Amino acid sequence: MITATLYGVVHDGTGAILPGVAVVVTHQGTNLTRETVSDERGEFALPALPAGPYAIKIELSGFKTYNSQGLNLGAGQTVRQTYTLEVGAIEESVTVTETSPLVQTSSTAQMQTIGSEVQEIPVSRRNLQNVVLLAPGVNSADSAVGGGRAFRVNGVGDGGSAITVDGSSAQTNPENRGFGNYGGQNQIEILSVESVAEVQVIKGVLAAEYGGSIGGQVNMITRSGTNQFRGSLLENFQSDAFSSRDPFLPATTPKAKIRFNQFGGSLGGPILRNRVLFFGTYEGYREEAGRT
């Protein structure tokens, strides 16, 4: 699942429910707006919300307007919140800044989410597989037949877990369902780290939507454009000049020549603000390895 769901209950200071309350949520990156009205039980539901930070505005005649900033919703997350309106003129407002992490109580699955820090974590060769392996209970022997680069979650054997990108399967090897390309060798697995907005590793009792996965599920959400221009550049260079000499090499044997150059970048922003947004990445590498 690549979207979030927000459930809410609105009541006044005495705890009485408030039906007919207008609720507006706005994605703070793209200005996507969703609206709804609380029902006779004071409840409302906003499904299929793209992951990201949201601002919430709640209004009802005879009560102060409630404004909330910084509600961060992750992909596949179901959040239940309670909102209290204070008596007063609708022109008055109460502003709340979300600070405490949201607790998901609607699922028994164990979920670990890595958000914007995905691009900042120093992993070997900026390989996305190494980001996933940071999650507890995830490991890889990295010796899968056919270049599949299988991984294991909670001890379940190769092929017991799955990977999706924006809700679609991202595994090319149907036999071991690993990270790599079938029968091939590559350094950039699945997609560039610069393209990833969020990585989720789900374990335990999985929902029915993850049918076929008995060990765990890895969900990756790609980045999208916002109303602000943002970009990045990357360079990863490795050379034998920076490596120590192998102590077991004969004195007359030179060090093996090693050259690895990984480069790329990303750029995103608006074409038409609030309407047409873009985001793109490029990543490549050149490698030369000698033998002694």
VOPAGU-2260 file (C-alpha; in pm, 1 decimal, decimal comma):
REM VOPAGU-2260
SITE   aa  ch    i         X         Y         Z
SITE  MET   A    0       0,0       0,0       0,0
SITE  ILE   A    1     142,5     339,1     -97,5
SITE  THR   A    2    -110,3     572,2      63,4
SITE  ALA   A    3    -222,1     651,0     418,3
SITE  THR   A    4    -561,5     672,1     586,3
SITE  LEU   A    5    -663,1     926,7     848,8
SITE  TYR   A    6    -956,1     858,5    1079,4
SITE  GLY   A    7   -1072,2    1125,8    1320,7
SITE  VAL   A    8   -1330,5    1202,8    1587,8
SITE  VAL   A    9   -1429,2    1562,2    1665,5
SITE  HIS   A   10   -1585,9    1670,4    1993,9
SITE  ASP   A   11   -1612,5    1981,2    2210,5
SITE  GLY   A   12   -1450,6    2056,9    2545,1
SITE  THR   A   13   -1715,6    1856,3    2733,2
SITE  GLY   A   14   -1660,6    1544,7    2521,5
SITE  ALA   A   15   -1984,9    1579,0    2322,2
SITE  ILE   A   16   -1952,7    1469,3    1959,9
SITE  LEU   A   17   -1977,4    1730,2    1684,7
SITE  PRO   A   18   -2142,6    1625,0    1355,9
SITE  GLY   A   19   -2124,3    1834,8    1040,4
SITE  VAL   A   20   -1769,7    1959,3    1103,7
SITE  ALA   A   21   -1577,6    2062,4     789,9
SITE  VAL   A   22   -1234,3    1898,9     771,6
SITE  VAL   A   23    -969,8    1999,7     516,3
SITE  VAL   A   24    -626,1    1837,9     491,2
SITE  THR   A   25    -353,5    1984,9     269,6
SITE  HIS   A   26     -30,4    1815,1     164,9
SITE  GLN   A   27     238,6    2065,7     257,0
SITE  GLY   A   28     466,3    1966,7     -29,2
SITE  THR   A   29     224,1    1957,4    -322,7
SITE  ASN   A   30     -74,7    2155,4    -183,9
SITE  LEU   A   31    -301,6    1859,8    -263,9
SITE  THR   A   32    -627,3    1923,9     -75,7
SITE  ARG   A   33    -886,9    1675,2      48,2
SITE  GLU   A   34   -1213,9    1770,1     219,0
SITE  THR   A   35   -1475,4    1582,6     419,0
SITE  VAL   A   36   -1746,3    1636,9     683,2
SITE  SER   A   37   -1788,3    1450,7    1012,0
SITE  ASP   A   38   -2091,9    1223,5    1034,0
SITE  GLU   A   39   -2360,4    1199,4    1303,7
SITE  ARG   A   40   -2110,3    1028,1    1534,3
SITE  GLY   A   41   -1855,1    1305,3    1489,7
SITE  GLU   A   42   -1629,0    1075,7    1289,0
SITE  PHE   A   43   -1460,5    1130,0     954,0
SITE  ALA   A   44   -1233,9     926,0     726,6
SITE  LEU   A   45    -983,4    1037,1     464,1
SITE  PRO   A   46    -844,4     734,7     275,7
SITE  ALA   A   47    -584,4     724,6      -4,6
SITE  LEU   A   48    -372,8    1015,1     119,9
SITE  PRO   A   49     -26,4    1032,1     -43,8
SITE  ALA   A   50     252,0     996,7     211,6
SITE  GLY   A   51     402,0    1318,0     346,0
SITE  PRO   A   52     343,6    1610,3     584,3
SITE  TYR   A   53      -8,9    1750,8     615,9
SITE  ALA   A   54    -182,3    2057,4     754,0
SITE  ILE   A   55    -532,6    2007,3     897,5
SITE  LYS   A   56    -806,8    2268,0     924,9
SITE  ILE   A   57   -1129,1    2193,1    1115,6
SITE  GLU   A   58   -1418,9    2440,4    1121,1
SITE  LEU   A   59   -1768,9    2455,8    1269,8
SITE  SER   A   60   -1989,3    2757,8    1333,7
SITE  GLY   A   61   -1979,4    2862,4    1699,3
SITE  PHE   A   62   -1633,2    2712,6    1756,6
SITE  LYS   A   63   -1279,1    2834,8    1708,9
SITE  THR   A   64   -1106,8    2711,5    1393,0
SITE  TYR   A   65    -860,7    2429,9    1463,0
SITE  ASN   A   66    -533,7    2436,5    1265,1
SITE  SER   A   67    -267,8    2168,3    1284,6
SITE  GLN   A   68      71,0    2162,6    1109,8
SITE  GLY   A   69     324,1    1887,3    1049,3
SITE  LEU   A   70     112,8    1571,4    1062,7
SITE  ASN   A   71     345,8    1320,8     892,5
SITE  LEU   A   72     170,4    1026,3     730,8
SITE  GLY   A   73     364,9     729,1     598,3
SITE  ALA   A   74     273,0     488,4     322,4
SITE  GLY   A   75      41,7     212,2     440,9
SITE  GLN   A   76     -20,8     391,7     769,1
SITE  THR   A   77    -365,2     406,8     930,2
SITE  VAL   A   78    -391,4     681,9    1191,2
SITE  ARG   A   79    -675,9     750,9    1435,7
SITE  GLN   A   80    -683,1    1095,3    1595,7
SITE  THR   A   81    -915,7    1282,2    1830,1
SITE  TYR   A   82    -971,8    1655,3    1784,0
SITE  THR   A   83   -1124,0    1898,3    2033,6
SITE  LEU   A   84   -1285,9    2227,0    1930,3
SITE  GLU   A   85   -1312,1    2519,5    2171,4
SITE  VAL   A   86   -1621,1    2738,6    2191,2
SITE  GLY   A   87   -1568,1    3076,5    2023,5
SITE  ALA   A   88   -1602,8    3271,3    1701,0
SITE  ILE   A   89   -1505,0    3089,7    1382,0
SITE  GLU   A   90   -1266,4    3378,8    1305,5
SITE  GLU   A   91   -1061,2    3275,6    1610,2
SITE  SER   A   92    -823,1    2988,0    1567,5
SITE  VAL   A   93    -621,3    2738,4    1768,0
SITE  THR   A   94    -294,8    2627,4    1604,5
SITE  VAL   A   95    -131,8    2297,6    1699,4
SITE  THR   A   96     207,7    2171,4    1583,6
SITE  GLU   A   97     236,7    1793,5    1570,4
SITE  THR   A   98     547,0    1672,0    1754,0
SITE  SER   A   99     485,1    1324,2    1897,4
SITE  PRO   A  100     517,7    1023,6    1662,3
SITE  LEU   A  101     193,4     863,6    1546,9
SITE  VAL   A  102     113,2     518,0    1681,7
SITE  GLN   A  103     -59,6     277,1    1447,7
SITE  THR   A  104    -313,6      70,5    1640,8
SITE  SER   A  105    -506,1     -83,8    1351,5
SITE  SER   A  106    -247,6    -348,5    1256,4
SITE  THR   A  107     -49,9    -617,6    1439,3
SITE  ALA   A  108     235,5    -607,9    1187,7
SITE  GLN   A  109     575,3    -475,7    1292,0
SITE  MET   A  110     676,2    -184,8    1070,3
SITE  GLN   A  111    1001,8       6,5    1048,8
SITE  THR   A  112    1009,7     315,6     829,8
SITE  ILE   A  113    1314,4     503,1     702,1
SITE  GLY   A  114    1212,7     841,2     562,5
SITE  SER   A  115    1413,7    1136,7     435,0
SITE  GLU   A  116    1729,8    1002,9     598,7
SITE  VAL   A  117    1747,3     737,4     322,8
SITE  GLN   A  118    1965,4     972,7     115,9
SITE  GLU   A  119    2187,9    1055,7     414,5
SITE  ILE   A  120    2270,8     709,7     548,1
SITE  PRO   A  121    2632,5     620,1     456,2
SITE  VAL   A  122    2590,1     274,9     301,1
SITE  SER   A  123    2839,5      90,0      84,4
SITE  ARG   A  124    2828,0     211,8    -277,8
SITE  ARG   A  125    2493,8     378,7    -207,3
SITE  ASN   A  126    2324,4      44,0    -265,9
SITE  LEU   A  127    1955,8      31,8    -175,7
SITE  GLN   A  128    1989,8    -325,5     -55,4
SITE  ASN   A  129    2224,7    -207,4     218,6
SITE  VAL   A  130    1959,5      38,3     339,0
SITE  VAL   A  131    1704,2    -242,0     377,1
SITE  LEU   A  132    1959,0    -460,0     560,6
SITE  LEU   A  133    1979,7    -196,1     834,0
SITE  ALA   A  134    1637,7    -309,6     958,2
SITE  PRO   A  135    1644,2    -561,7    1247,3
SITE  GLY   A  136    1574,8    -918,0    1143,7
SITE  VAL   A  137    1680,9    -865,4     779,8
SITE  ASN   A  138    1990,5   -1032,6     635,9
SITE  SER   A  139    2130,4   -1150,7     305,0
SITE  ALA   A  140    2382,2   -1422,4     222,4
SITE  ASP   A  141    2436,4   -1238,8    -108,2
SITE  SER   A  142    2505,0   -1564,9    -288,3
SITE  ALA   A  143    2181,2   -1627,4    -474,2
SITE  VAL   A  144    2199,6   -1824,9    -797,7
SITE  GLY   A  145    2120,6   -1623,8   -1109,8
SITE  GLY   A  146    2208,2   -1283,2    -973,1
SITE  GLY   A  147    1891,0   -1259,9    -767,4
SITE  ARG   A  148    2062,3   -1137,5    -447,3
SITE  ALA   A  149    1798,1   -1287,2    -219,3
SITE  PHE   A  150    1734,2   -1165,7     134,7
SITE  ARG   A  151    1568,3   -1307,8     442,8
SITE  VAL   A  152    1332,8   -1152,6     696,4
SITE  ASN   A  153    1279,2   -1304,6    1042,1
SITE  GLY   A  154    1468,7   -1617,6     941,4
SITE  VAL   A  155    1231,5   -1718,2     659,6
SITE  GLY   A  156    1421,5   -1869,2     365,3
SITE  ASP   A  157    1496,6   -1712,6      28,0
SITE  GLY   A  158    1182,5   -1627,9    -164,0
SITE  GLY   A  159     968,1   -1580,6     145,5
SITE  SER   A  160     969,6   -1201,4     125,8
SITE  ALA   A  161     877,0    -950,1    -141,9
SITE  ILE   A  162     967,6    -600,2    -263,2
SITE  THR   A  163     736,0    -340,8    -413,9
SITE  VAL   A  164     797,0       7,5    -551,4
SITE  ASP   A  165     492,2     235,6    -540,8
SITE  GLY   A  166     270,5     -70,4    -499,7
SITE  SER   A  167     409,6    -271,3    -793,4
SITE  SER   A  168     639,1    -572,1    -769,1
SITE  ALA   A  169    1004,6    -478,2    -819,4
SITE  GLN   A  170    1151,6    -828,1    -837,5
SITE  THR   A  171    1268,2    -967,7   -1169,1
SITE  ASN   A  172    1362,3   -1315,4   -1050,2
SITE  PRO   A  173    1048,2   -1520,9    -976,5
SITE  GLU   A  174    1253,7   -1799,7    -816,9
SITE  ASN   A  175    1420,5   -1627,0    -521,8
SITE  ARG   A  176    1255,6   -1281,5    -526,5
SITE  GLY   A  177    1577,6   -1095,0    -449,0
SITE  PHE   A  178    1713,7    -747,9    -515,7
SITE  GLY   A  179    1912,4    -800,5    -835,1
SITE  ASN   A  180    1833,4    -850,8   -1201,3
SITE  TYR   A  181    1775,1   -1205,6   -1319,0
SITE  GLY   A  182    2099,7   -1353,9   -1450,1
SITE  GLY   A  183    2271,4   -1014,9   -1437,3
SITE  GLN   A  184    2513,5    -813,3   -1228,3
SITE  ASN   A  185    2452,2    -455,4   -1129,4
SITE  GLN   A  186    2564,0    -209,9    -864,1
SITE  ILE   A  187    2246,0       1,0    -860,7
SITE  GLU   A  188    1973,0    -234,5    -745,6
SITE  ILE   A  189    1606,4    -165,4    -821,8
SITE  LEU   A  190    1648,4     213,8    -830,8
SITE  SER   A  191    1877,5     493,3    -719,8
SITE  VAL   A  192    1880,3     591,8    -353,2
SITE  GLU   A  193    1819,5     949,5    -473,5
SITE  SER   A  194    1478,4     835,6    -604,8
SITE  VAL   A  195    1355,2     695,7    -274,6
SITE  ALA   A  196    1136,2     896,7     -37,9
SITE  GLU   A  197    1060,0     618,2     208,1
SITE  VAL   A  198    1153,1     256,4     278,0
SITE  GLN   A  199     928,5      34,3     488,6
SITE  VAL   A  200    1013,2    -309,4     622,2
SITE  ILE   A  201     700,4    -491,1     746,8
SITE  LYS   A  202     727,0    -809,7     952,4
SITE  GLY   A  203     509,0   -1024,7    1172,6
SITE  VAL   A  204     145,1   -1090,9    1089,5
SITE  LEU   A  205     106,5    -932,0     745,6
SITE  ALA   A  206    -214,8    -794,9     599,0
SITE  ALA   A  207    -395,3    -987,7     323,4
SITE  GLU   A  208    -275,3    -737,9      62,8
SITE  TYR   A  209      74,8    -882,9     102,4
SITE  GLY   A  210     -27,9   -1229,3      -7,8
SITE  GLY   A  211     266,1   -1452,0     -95,5
SITE  SER   A  212     497,4   -1297,2     164,1
SITE  ILE   A  213     542,3   -1502,1     478,2
SITE  GLY   A  214     865,4   -1349,0     605,6
SITE  GLY   A  215     828,2    -981,0     540,1
SITE  GLN   A  216     744,6    -709,0     291,1
SITE  VAL   A  217     967,5    -424,4     173,3
SITE  ASN   A  218     777,0    -123,9      41,5
SITE  MET   A  219     958,5     159,2    -135,0
SITE  ILE   A  220     794,6     490,4    -213,9
SITE  THR   A  221     955,4     708,4    -480,0
SITE  ARG   A  222    1002,1    1082,4    -445,1
SITE  SER   A  223     779,5    1326,8    -632,1
SITE  GLY   A  224     802,5    1690,6    -725,5
SITE  THR   A  225     683,5    1967,7    -494,5
SITE  ASN   A  226     611,7    2337,9    -530,8
SITE  GLN   A  227     975,4    2415,6    -450,8
SITE  PHE   A  228    1271,7    2345,9    -676,0
SITE  ARG   A  229    1508,1    2101,4    -510,2
SITE  GLY   A  230    1803,8    1906,0    -640,1
SITE  SER   A  231    2110,0    1710,7    -536,8
SITE  LEU   A  232    2441,9    1590,5    -676,9
SITE  LEU   A  233    2639,0    1285,5    -572,8
SITE  GLU   A  234    2989,6    1154,5    -631,1
SITE  ASN   A  235    3146,3     839,0    -486,8
SITE  PHE   A  236    3505,2     777,7    -591,7
SITE  GLN   A  237    3726,4     485,5    -491,7
SITE  SER   A  238    4084,5     424,7    -604,3
SITE  ASP   A  239    4378,8     200,7    -523,6
SITE  ALA   A  240    4566,9     520,4    -440,6
SITE  PHE   A  241    4354,6     544,1    -125,4
SITE  SER   A  242    4393,9     174,8     -32,6
SITE  SER   A  243    4667,2      12,5     171,8
SITE  ARG   A  244    4892,8    -247,5      18,1
SITE  ASP   A  245    4805,9    -614,0      69,4
SITE  PRO   A  246    5070,0    -740,8     316,4
SITE  PHE   A  247    5073,4   -1081,6     143,7
SITE  LEU   A  248    5173,4    -940,8    -196,1
SITE  PRO   A  249    5535,0   -1000,0    -300,6
SITE  ALA   A  250    5745,0    -686,0    -286,7
SITE  THR   A  251    5787,3    -688,7    -664,7
SITE  THR   A  252    5413,7    -709,7    -733,3
SITE  PRO   A  253    5230,4    -376,4    -769,1
SITE  LYS   A  254    4892,6    -314,3    -611,5
SITE  ALA   A  255    4590,0    -408,7    -819,6
SITE  LYS   A  256    4441,3    -116,7   -1003,5
SITE  ILE   A  257    4100,8     -17,8    -868,5
SITE  ARG   A  258    3880,1     257,9   -1001,9
SITE  PHE   A  259    3516,0     305,3    -904,7
SITE  ASN   A  260    3334,0     624,7    -993,5
SITE  GLN   A  261    2967,3     658,4    -900,0
SITE  PHE   A  262    2790,1     980,0    -993,6
SITE  GLY   A  263    2445,3    1126,6   -1042,9
SITE  GLY   A  264    2189,8    1371,3    -917,6
SITE  SER   A  265    1824,6    1462,2    -887,0
SITE  LEU   A  266    1602,1    1758,0    -969,5
SITE  GLY   A  267    1237,1    1828,0    -893,0
SITE  GLY   A  268     997,1    2119,6    -881,3
SITE  PRO   A  269     687,9    2277,7   -1033,0
SITE  ILE   A  270     602,2    2320,3   -1399,8
SITE  LEU   A  271     264,6    2472,1   -1307,0
SITE  ARG   A  272     236,6    2532,3    -933,3
SITE  ASN   A  273     -19,2    2308,9    -759,6
SITE  ARG   A  274     -97,4    2140,3   -1091,2
SITE  VAL   A  275     199,8    1991,4   -1276,3
SITE  LEU   A  276     509,2    1885,1   -1080,5
SITE  PHE   A  277     813,9    1688,4   -1191,6
SITE  PHE   A  278    1097,3    1488,7   -1039,3
SITE  GLY   A  279    1381,0    1296,6   -1203,9
SITE  THR   A  280    1708,1    1126,9   -1111,8
SITE  TYR   A  281    2012,8     994,2   -1289,7
SITE  GLU   A  282    2281,4     767,3   -1151,4
SITE  GLY   A  283    2566,3     587,4   -1324,1
SITE  TYR   A  284    2897,5     425,4   -1243,1
SITE  ARG   A  285    3225,5     331,4   -1407,9
SITE  GLU   A  286    3433,8      53,1   -1261,4
SITE  GLU   A  287    3777,7     -85,3   -1339,0
SITE  ALA   A  288    3930,1    -361,5   -1128,5
SITE  GLY   A  289    4265,7    -527,1   -1187,0
SITE  ARG   A  290    4405,5    -858,3   -1071,8
SITE  THR   A  291    4735,2    -953,8    -913,9
